[in-house]
Each structure stands twice: as structure tokens, then as C-alpha cells.
Amino acid sequence: MWVTECFLLCFYFSFLDSVTSLAFTGDRSPPKKVIVTGAAGRTGSIIFSSLVQDSHYDPVGLVRTERKAKKIFKNSHCGLDQMCVCDVTKLDEGFPKGLDGAEAMIICTSAKPKISKLSIVYQILCIPLNIVTRKKSFNFRGLRFWYASGQSPEKVDYEGQIAQIQLAIELGISHIVLVSSMGGTDPNNFLNSIGKNKDGTGDGDILIWKRKAEQYLIASGLEYTIIHPGLLNDGIGGISEIMLDIDDELMKNEERSISRSDLAMLCIASLTIGKGKNVSFDCTASEYKEETDIKHATLLLDGFILSGKTCTYQI
Ligand SMILES: NC(=O)c1ccc[n+]([C@@H]2O[C@H](COP(=O)([O-])OP(=O)(O)OC[C@H]3O[C@@H](n4cnc5c(N)ncnc54)[C@H](OP(=O)(O)O)[C@@H]3O)[C@@H](O)[C@H]2O)c1
């Protein structure tokens, strides 16, 4: 009799536990393992930290150096096993360990141009002449940039992204969320000239290499969500109206930027809403207005995907 009562009590409490757990989490499936590459970057680190705090996810952050790994480890309070050091331009030397079982990958790596200090000095010296000749006092377009050896857009944004897609295939990952950039329909976009010499030689063409990598992903057969943000800023997320469209239509608007926090929300929403949908889109956000009713990124992305729109790569 006593044994039967104990059994019934145990059954009752385990049933109660299941119901309350379901009520709070929606499901009891194990957390989804997600690889975030460029996890030390300004967008990647927001995504990684948000996923660390979300019990639905078990993120692993890929960073380029031990120094960056320590920084992210300290800031995000993740576990040591959630950090992986690797240079995406060297994935052919061997795939990193600890990534088995991942279901999705968010790619946030990108080549970073370095500014030529000499060009800053030169443009400052030009200011008086520019004022006299009634030109813009500081000519930002006159600044010169360069990429570190082996870290050009071709190496990081094309070959490095292809290597990451190959890594995903090797690991049996089904879905990739790729953060790229708006402006890819125009080969003459200013961003493509960054890193090039005056005669057009040298490293550059970042948007062209990013777009080639996108096309590689689309042809790979993996599920994909490709996001083209406008100019990124470090503003607060969730307070501006996010706008989604395709084929650089948003470039026609006056407001062409979006915060990295809003972009991060779109990336995280893509893990669920974008799964199996294969979509490529652009995003910007409107200026903050107090009375605006802000739609959450998840709802917005859901509605956009239902519209059936996706970027055209013939352009
Ligand atoms: N900035 C903008 O206004 C803008 C506009 C549109 C689109 N985007 C795109 O949006 C994405 C996120 O931008 P963001 O400004 O947040 O990025 P970010 O801060 O520049 O981060 C890029 C990350 O890529 C990592 N990385 C670069 N080369 C690597 C390599 N060989 N191996 C491993 N990791 C490497 C960097 O590592 P380290 O930390 O070690 O350097 C960094 O963490 C990028 O694809 C960017 O091109 C940016």
C-alpha cells in the first residue's frame, strides 16, 4: 500500500514538472547547438551573448585568436567548451574540434580594412584649401584603406566563407544564416573601392566577393537565410522599425542604417522562422520615433517570408 502511494506521488510530481516546464519553455527539446562565427566581432558578439543567455540554444563561438576568446569568455559568461579558436582562412589546415552536433551556423566574419594614417594627415592638411574652394571641408572619400596580408575580402569573405560552408556540410549542419551586406547589386558601390590603389589594382571588391559567397551558399543545397544589412551602428535594438526588402530597394531611402542589436535579433529570429525557407533579403531601420508601434523581428521576418520575396542574383 505504502509503495503504491509513493509511486502515485512520484508520478504526480513528475507529471506536474512536465506540465510547468512545458508552460514556461514551450517544449522540452534539448537546446539547439548553433555555431556563431566572427563571435568576437561587433555583431557576432551580440548574437553569441544573446544565445548564451537563451536556454533554447547551446552556442559555440568561433574566434580568430586566443586573446579574443578570453575577452568573449569574460563578457558573455559562457563555458570554456563554448569557445573555439580558428582562422577561417586556414580551415583547409584542419577543421576545429568541439563542433559536432551543431544544427545551424551564423556567419558573421568579414575582412576588416585598416585605415592609412598618412591619408588622414593628408586630408586634414587639405581642409583649408577645401574651405576656400567651397568643397566639403573633410573629404572622407579621399581616405585610403588596406587589408592585412592574407586577410583581404577575397580571402575572408569569399574563400573563408566557402570554407565555413564546407565545414557546415562536413558537420551535417542543415541551416546557415549568413550576414552579408546591402549594396551588392552595384559593382561600382564605394565599398568595393576600399583597399584598392588609385589605378584600381590591389585588394578590394568586398561586396562582389561577399555576393559570390552567397551564390556558393545558395548552390550548396543547404538551407539558407542571407541578410544584407545597411550601414551598421551601435544603437539600441528593438526601438526602431525594421524594414525588409530585396535587391537594394532600401538604398533609395534616406535612412539606410540599422543597429547591430536589431541585426542580431533578425539573425536569431532566422534560426527558427527562416529554417527551411531559403530567403535572401536586405534590412535597414527607421529613425527612432516614440509613438511608433514596433513589431518584433520574429513577427516581421515571418510576414516578410510569407510575402514570397527574395533577392534576385541575376542583377
Ligand atoms: N560595418 C558596417 O557598416 C556594415 C554594413 C553592412 C554589412 N556589414 C557586414 O556585417 C557583418 C558584421 O559586421 P560587424 O561590423 O559587426 O563586424 P566586425 O566587428 O568587423 O566583425 C568581423 C569579425 O570577423 C572576424 N574575422 C575576420 N577575419 C577573420 C578570419 N580570417 N578568421 C576568423 N575570424 C575573422 C573578426 O575577428 P577579429 O575580432 O579577430 O578581428 C571579427 O570578429 C560583416 O559581414 C560586415 O561586413 C557591415
The ligand as a Gaussian input file, in Angstrom:
#p B3LYP/6-31G(d) Opt

LIG

0 1
 N       30.132000      47.938000     -40.719000
 C       29.095000      48.173000     -41.470000
 O       28.586000      49.310000     -41.555000
 C       28.486000      47.061000     -42.270000
 C       27.471000      47.353000     -43.173000
 C       26.857000      46.295000     -43.856000
 C       27.269000      44.988000     -43.635000
 N       28.287000      44.746000     -42.765000
 C       28.673000      43.345000     -42.557000
 O       28.012000      42.878000     -41.398000
 C       28.809000      41.859000     -40.767000
 C       29.018000      42.218000     -39.308000
 O       29.663000      43.491000     -39.239000
 P       30.416000      43.974000     -37.918000
 O       30.797000      45.396000     -38.150000
 O       29.618000      43.628000     -36.734000
 O       31.688000      43.020000     -37.997000
 P       33.121000      43.156000     -37.315000
 O       33.010000      43.787000     -35.990000
 O       34.068000      43.741000     -38.315000
 O       33.467000      41.613000     -37.095000
 C       34.018000      40.801000     -38.064000
 C       34.564000      39.585000     -37.345000
 O       35.170000      38.731000     -38.318000
 C       36.331000      38.192000     -37.709000
 N       37.288000      37.759000     -38.718000
 C       37.852000      38.478000     -39.709000
 N       38.704000      37.730000     -40.384000
 C       38.720000      36.506000     -39.803000
 C       39.419000      35.304000     -40.030000
 N       40.305000      35.204000     -41.024000
 N       39.170000      34.238000     -39.226000
 C       38.275000      34.323000     -38.213000
 N       37.571000      35.436000     -37.937000
 C       37.793000      36.513000     -38.718000
 C       36.924000      39.356000     -36.925000
 O       37.832000      38.824000     -35.986000
 P       38.749000      39.769000     -35.067000
 O       37.811000      40.227000     -33.996000
 O       39.813000      38.869000     -34.587000
 O       39.232000      40.875000     -35.945000
 C       35.670000      39.941000     -36.327000
 O       35.381000      39.329000     -35.103000
 C       30.077000      41.778000     -41.587000
 O       29.940000      40.761000     -42.551000
 C       30.139000      43.113000     -42.294000
 O       30.867000      43.090000     -43.495000
 C       28.895000      45.744000     -42.072000

